[in-house]
């Protein structure tokens, strides 16, 4: 994957900031929980923006936050267009960011591996090798 055009990358960052500020200050939807815009990806022609978000709360609260984002899409799009002085404001698509869940599953796997290693170390304490202490042949020995 080639790196994004610097202008497109800068515009994506500006869109992230504008959307985050607008959600915090202007969107008064009670369904909107504590939401964070984690990333914005723009198409090369800057016509479509995919916004990745995370939210805290139960599954039901996260679902209601998704509904609130969907209903605020028009306001957010027009605000982005006005604040950034764009002729064509990009269409906004909200996608829930799976990074926190992925990180949690990796942390859980690492914790299980550490516990397994500790159990193996505990079981091997005081264990003796099955054969001689040094099972290898040495060249200085006579056969």
GUVEX-411987 format. One line per 8 residues: number of its first residue (from 1); for each residue y negated, z negated, x negated of C-alpha. Coordinates in steps of 0.2 Angstrom, whole numbers, always signed. Each point is the difference from the previous one (the first is absolute). Layout:
<sites>
NUM	Y Z X; ...
</sites>
This chain:
<sites>
1	+0 +0 +0; -17 +5 -7; -14 -13 -1; -13 +2 +14; -16 +9 -2; -13 -14 -6; -12 +5 +14; +15 -3 +13
9	+5 -16 -9; -18 -7 +1; -2 +6 +18; +17 -9 +4; -6 -16 -7; -17 +1 +9; +10 +3 +16; +10 -16 -3
17	-15 -10 -3; -9 +7 +16; +15 -3 +11; +3 -18 -6; -18 -4 +2; +0 +7 +18; +15 -9 +5; -7 -16 -6
25	-17 +2 +7; +0 +12 +15; +17 +0 +8; +1 -14 +12; +18 +3 +7; +9 -17 +2; +16 +8 -4; -6 +4 -18
33	+7 -13 -11; -3 -3 -19; +2 +18 -6; -2 +7 -17; -2 +18 -5; +10 +2 -15; -1 +19 -4; -8 +16 +6
41	+8 +17 -4; -10 +16 +4; +7 +18 +1; -8 +12 -12; -12 +7 +13; -5 -18 +5; +4 +4 +18; +13 -13 +3
49	+1 -18 -7; +15 -11 +1; -5 -19 -1; +13 -13 -5; -2 -17 +7; +8 -17 -1; -3 -15 +12; +6 -18 +1
57	+9 -7 +15; +15 +1 +10; +8 +17 +5; -9 -1 +17; -17 -3 -8; +3 +14 -13; +4 +12 +15; -16 -5 +9
65	-10 +3 -16; +8 +18 -1; -5 +3 +18; -18 -6 -3; -1 +11 -16; +6 +15 +11; -13 -4 +13; -14 -2 -12
73	+4 +17 -9; -14 +9 +8; -14 -13 -4; +7 -1 -18; +0 +19 -2; -18 +2 +6; -6 -14 -11; +8 +7 -15
81	-8 +17 +3; -17 -8 +3; +0 -12 -14; +7 +12 -13; -11 +15 +6; +15 +11 +3; -1 +17 +10; +18 -2 +5
89	+6 -18 +2; +19 -1 -4; +13 -4 +13; +6 -17 -3; +19 -5 +0; +5 -18 -2; +16 -4 -8; +7 -18 -3
97	+2 -3 -18; +17 -5 -5; -4 -7 -17; +0 -19 +5; +17 +2 +8; +7 +10 -15; -7 -13 -12; +8 -14 +10
105	+17 +8 +0; -2 +3 -19; -4 -18 -3; +14 -6 +11; +12 +11 -10; -6 -7 -17; +2 -18 +7; +18 +4 +5
113	+3 +7 -17; -7 -15 -9; +10 -12 +11; +16 +10 -4; -4 +0 -19; -3 -19 +1; +17 -2 +9; +9 +10 -13
121	-8 -10 -14; +5 -16 +9; +18 +6 +2; +1 +5 -18; -6 -16 -8; +14 -7 -11; +11 +15 +2; +10 +6 -14
129	+5 +18 -5; +17 +5 +6; +6 +4 -18; -5 -5 -17; -18 -5 -3; -3 +16 -11; +12 +13 +7; -6 +14 -12
137	+8 +5 -16; -9 -2 -16; +1 +11 -15; +2 -15 -12; +16 -6 +8; +17 +7 -6; +12 +8 +12
</sites>
